[in-house]
Amino acid sequence: MTKKKIIIITLAVIVVLIGILLGFLVSNKTFFKNTYIGTQGQEIFIPKYSYFKNECCMTAATFYSFKSEKQLKKEINNYMKDFEKFENETTYGYHKDDLFIQNYEVINKGIFRKIVITY
């Protein structure tokens, strides 16, 4: 095989891989948005470019992001500044209008960060 053919095949493989990656990102329900719609229709803030992974138990959602832990926490704290702390005998968290968020957690996983929202 000539050097020119190897370059063309390599470039074709790279273009296909980029196309597949973009397909995953575009089809993901949150990657290009900054809100997540909870199970009961609540609009919950998520940092933009966060990849939706899954939802658990109708009260928690998991996302992944390549943004730094510091940047994610800054965005989340900025959003949460208008929320009021809430606590009683059975639960705790933050509320604003009809939205109740128990916790935003950012976990460093090496090259990406895991965001878990409990609401």
C-alpha positions in Angstrom: 0.0 0.0 0.0 1.3 3.4 -0.9 1.7 6.2 1.6 -1.0 8.2 -0.1 -3.6 5.3 0.3 -2.6 4.9 4.0 -3.2 8.7 4.6 -6.6 8.5 2.8 -7.7 5.5 4.8 -6.6 7.0 8.1 -8.4 10.3 7.3 -11.5 8.4 6.4 -11.5 6.4 9.7 -11.0 9.7 11.6 -13.9 11.3 9.8 -16.1 8.3 10.6 -15.1 8.3 14.2 -15.8 12.0 14.6 -19.2 11.6 12.9 -20.1 8.8 15.3 -19.0 10.9 18.3 -21.0 13.9 17.1 -24.0 11.6 16.5 -23.9 10.5 20.2 -23.6 14.1 21.4 -26.4 15.5 19.2 -28.7 12.6 20.2 -28.1 13.1 23.9 -31.0 14.9 25.5 -28.8 17.4 27.5 -25.4 17.9 25.9 -26.1 21.2 24.1 -28.6 22.5 26.8 -28.3 23.9 30.3 -31.5 22.4 31.7 -32.6 18.9 32.4 -36.3 18.1 32.6 -36.9 15.9 35.7 -39.4 13.0 35.9 -42.2 15.3 37.0 -41.5 18.1 34.5 -39.2 20.2 36.7 -36.5 22.2 34.9 -33.3 21.6 36.6 -30.1 23.5 35.8 -27.1 21.5 34.5 -23.9 23.0 33.3 -23.9 23.2 29.4 -22.0 20.4 27.6 -23.0 17.8 30.3 -23.7 14.4 28.9 -26.8 12.7 30.3 -26.0 9.2 31.6 -29.0 8.0 33.4 -31.8 8.7 35.9 -32.4 6.7 39.0 -35.4 6.2 41.3 -37.2 9.3 39.9 -35.2 11.5 42.2 -31.6 11.5 40.9 -29.9 12.1 37.5 -26.2 11.5 36.5 -24.3 13.5 33.9 -20.7 13.6 32.7 -18.6 16.6 31.8 -15.1 17.4 30.6 -15.2 20.8 32.4 -13.0 21.2 35.4 -14.4 20.5 38.9 -13.8 24.1 39.8 -15.7 25.4 36.8 -18.6 23.1 37.4 -18.9 24.0 41.1 -18.7 27.7 40.2 -21.6 27.3 37.7 -23.7 25.3 40.2 -23.0 27.7 43.1 -24.0 30.6 40.9 -27.3 28.9 40.0 -28.0 27.9 43.6 -27.4 31.3 45.1 -31.1 32.2 44.8 -32.3 29.0 46.6 -33.3 28.9 50.2 -32.0 26.2 52.6 -34.7 23.9 53.8 -34.6 21.3 56.6 -37.1 19.4 58.7 -37.1 16.1 60.6 -37.3 14.0 57.4 -35.3 15.8 54.7 -33.0 18.7 53.8 -32.1 20.6 50.7 -32.7 23.8 48.9 -35.8 25.2 47.3 -36.9 27.9 45.0 -40.5 28.3 43.9 -41.7 24.7 43.2 -38.2 23.2 42.7 -36.6 21.3 45.5 -32.9 20.1 45.1 -31.4 18.0 47.8 -27.9 17.9 46.4 -25.6 18.6 43.5 -22.4 16.5 43.7 -19.4 16.8 41.4 -17.0 13.8 41.5 -13.6 13.9 39.8 -13.2 10.8 37.6 -9.9 11.6 35.9 -10.4 13.1 32.5 -14.1 13.8 33.2 -16.3 14.8 36.1 -19.5 13.0 37.2 -22.4 15.2 38.2 -25.1 13.7 40.4 -28.2 15.8 41.0 -30.6 14.6 43.7 -34.0 16.4 43.6 
